[in-house]
Amino acid sequence: METTGDPISLVEAAYRAQTDQRAWLNQLADSAGSFDRGLGLIAYSADIVPGYGLKLDANATRSMRPELEDALRTGTERDRDLGARSVQRARSGGTFSEAMGAEDSFSLLQIAGAWGCHDLLGVTSIDPDGRVVGLMVALPEIYTLSRRERDQWDRLAAHLAAGHRLQRRLQEAREARDAETDLGEAILRPDGHVEHASEGAKTPAVRTYLRDAALAIDRARSSLRLKDPDGALSLWRALVSGRWSLVDRFDSDGRRYLVAHRNDPRTQALAALTHREQQVTAYLALGHSNKRIAYELGLSESTVSEVGRRSLAKLGVSSRADLARVYAATMDESQTRAQLP
């Protein structure tokens, strides 16, 4: 039972972000239907709150029996710490049984097993600001992902995080009546031609980055999405040059454009580091590989490697484990949110 589906449909849904959070989660759940294995799935957003565990924010289900949905929710709410540990261990794509092991997974899956669910495919994204978005596919049997599947879900996790971040940023802009953010920093045709660019996107180098990204997205959305879904997914990076997400916008006459919205991750301000170094450091602290960070930020793997090496030297740490501790220390105050019940 391979967990194959249509990954580009899920990516497209992630960037249909000009809506509220519940509608956005419903889009994700609907677009992930090709991954359903007969028991349904859940898209959700949450926070990991120090001293509390996993605090669910909102969720949307597709084709799931109400009894199974209630069982999964009850199990998660009963053991919030287990939910937080499963998110932290998964980090991207994987099954619940793989991430947690037999002992930890037993309690939740025992409850869900009464309704035929014996494992969960959990696609989990933790953004550097502590926000979580995920997709849980109920599975009828214990399952271990192949390397190919794991790579695919790693990339999908990057897009879910970027789409969730963009959805929140655009909603904040609408609430603040910030028309400039809502309009984006550049407008491109699908062929990559830049129709308009604001100050931050006017340089020839940036225009080239945006054009190449637009062409890559157009290629990913072509027949390649069915012939070679992994190849299509590899073309569509989560960000362009660590700053922009490209989003569809249709003119009144039906013409399609791509709008470049600023969507870089919100990271902790470490005075010793440049903005790019802060970005790479945040993802290194989350345990992401150089390859995955390159995909998440739309940079080359060699650039990520060099920036990471330089960042560790500036912070005076010699390993990623030490870096994670330094970064976590800066997050303590900001992650203690006023969201507790």
KAMO-V317925 format. One record per residue. N is the residue number from 1. RES is the residue in three letters. PHI is phi as a letter, one per 20 degrees, with the letter a starting at -180 (none if undefined). Layout:
n res phi
N RES PHI
N RES PHI
This chain:
n res phi
1 MET none
2 GLU e
3 THR e
4 THR e
5 GLY a
6 ASP d
7 PRO f
8 ILE f
9 SER f
10 LEU f
11 VAL f
12 GLU g
13 ALA f
14 ALA f
15 TYR e
16 ARG e
17 ALA d
18 GLN e
19 THR b
20 ASP e
21 GLN f
22 ARG f
23 ALA f
24 TRP f
25 LEU f
26 ASN f
27 GLN f
28 LEU g
29 ALA f
30 ASP f
31 SER f
32 ALA e
33 GLY g
34 SER f
35 PHE e
36 ASP f
37 ARG d
38 GLY n
39 LEU d
40 GLY n
41 LEU b
42 ILE c
43 ALA d
44 TYR b
45 SER c
46 ALA a
47 ASP c
48 ILE e
49 VAL d
50 PRO g
51 GLY n
52 TYR c
53 GLY o
54 LEU e
55 LYS d
56 LEU f
57 ASP d
58 ALA b
59 ASN b
60 ALA b
61 THR d
62 ARG c
63 SER l
64 MET d
65 ARG f
66 PRO g
67 GLU f
68 LEU f
69 GLU g
70 ASP f
71 ALA f
72 LEU f
73 ARG f
74 THR f
75 GLY f
76 THR f
77 GLU f
78 ARG f
79 ASP c
80 ARG f
81 ASP f
82 LEU f
83 GLY f
84 ALA f
85 ARG f
86 SER f
87 VAL f
88 GLN f
89 ARG f
90 ALA f
91 ARG m
92 SER b
93 GLY d
94 GLY r
95 THR e
96 PHE f
97 SER f
98 GLU f
99 ALA f
100 MET d
101 GLY n
102 ALA f
103 GLU f
104 ASP f
105 SER e
106 PHE f
107 SER f
108 LEU f
109 LEU f
110 GLN f
111 ILE f
112 ALA f
113 GLY f
114 ALA f
115 TRP d
116 GLY n
117 CYS e
118 HIS d
119 ASP a
120 LEU c
121 LEU e
122 GLY d
123 VAL d
124 THR c
125 SER c
126 ILE d
127 ASP e
128 PRO g
129 ASP e
130 GLY n
131 ARG f
132 VAL c
133 VAL c
134 GLY b
135 LEU c
136 MET d
137 VAL d
138 ALA f
139 LEU d
140 PRO e
141 GLU b
142 ILE f
143 TYR b
144 THR c
145 LEU f
146 SER f
147 ARG f
148 ARG f
149 GLU f
150 ARG f
151 ASP f
152 GLN f
153 TRP f
154 ASP g
155 ARG f
156 LEU f
157 ALA f
158 ALA f
159 HIS f
160 LEU f
161 ALA f
162 ALA f
163 GLY f
164 HIS f
165 ARG f
166 LEU f
167 GLN g
168 ARG f
169 ARG f
170 LEU f
171 GLN f
172 GLU f
173 ALA f
174 ARG f
175 GLU f
176 ALA e
177 ARG l
178 ASP e
179 ALA f
180 GLU f
181 THR f
182 ASP f
183 LEU e
184 GLY n
185 GLU d
186 ALA b
187 ILE c
188 LEU c
189 ARG e
190 PRO g
191 ASP e
192 GLY n
193 HIS f
194 VAL e
195 GLU e
196 HIS b
197 ALA b
198 SER e
199 GLU g
200 GLY f
201 ALA c
202 LYS e
203 THR f
204 PRO g
205 ALA f
206 VAL f
207 ARG g
208 THR f
209 TYR g
210 LEU f
211 ARG f
212 ASP f
213 ALA f
214 ALA f
215 LEU f
216 ALA f
217 ILE f
218 ASP f
219 ARG f
220 ALA f
221 ARG e
222 SER f
223 SER f
224 LEU f
225 ARG f
226 LEU e
227 LYS f
228 ASP b
229 PRO g
230 ASP f
231 GLY f
232 ALA f
233 LEU f
234 SER f
235 LEU f
236 TRP e
237 ARG f
238 ALA f
239 LEU c
240 VAL d
241 SER l
242 GLY m
243 ARG c
244 TRP d
245 SER d
246 LEU e
247 VAL c
248 ASP f
249 ARG b
250 PHE d
251 ASP f
252 SER f
253 ASP e
254 GLY n
255 ARG f
256 ARG e
257 TYR c
258 LEU d
259 VAL d
260 ALA e
261 HIS e
262 ARG f
263 ASN b
264 ASP f
265 PRO f
266 ARG e
267 THR d
268 GLN f
269 ALA f
270 LEU d
271 ALA g
272 ALA f
273 LEU d
274 THR f
275 HIS g
276 ARG f
277 GLU f
278 GLN f
279 GLN f
280 VAL f
281 THR f
282 ALA f
283 TYR f
284 LEU f
285 ALA f
286 LEU e
287 GLY n
288 HIS e
289 SER f
290 ASN g
291 LYS f
292 ARG f
293 ILE f
294 ALA g
295 TYR f
296 GLU f
297 LEU e
298 GLY m
299 LEU d
300 SER f
301 GLU f
302 SER f
303 THR f
304 VAL f
305 SER f
306 GLU f
307 VAL f
308 GLY f
309 ARG f
310 ARG f
311 SER f
312 LEU g
313 ALA f
314 LYS f
315 LEU e
316 GLY m
317 VAL d
318 SER d
319 SER b
320 ARG f
321 ALA f
322 ASP f
323 LEU f
324 ALA g
325 ARG f
326 VAL f
327 TYR f
328 ALA f
329 ALA f
330 THR f
331 MET e
332 ASP g
333 GLU f
334 SER f
335 GLN e
336 THR e
337 ARG e
338 ALA e
339 GLN d
340 LEU f
341 PRO f
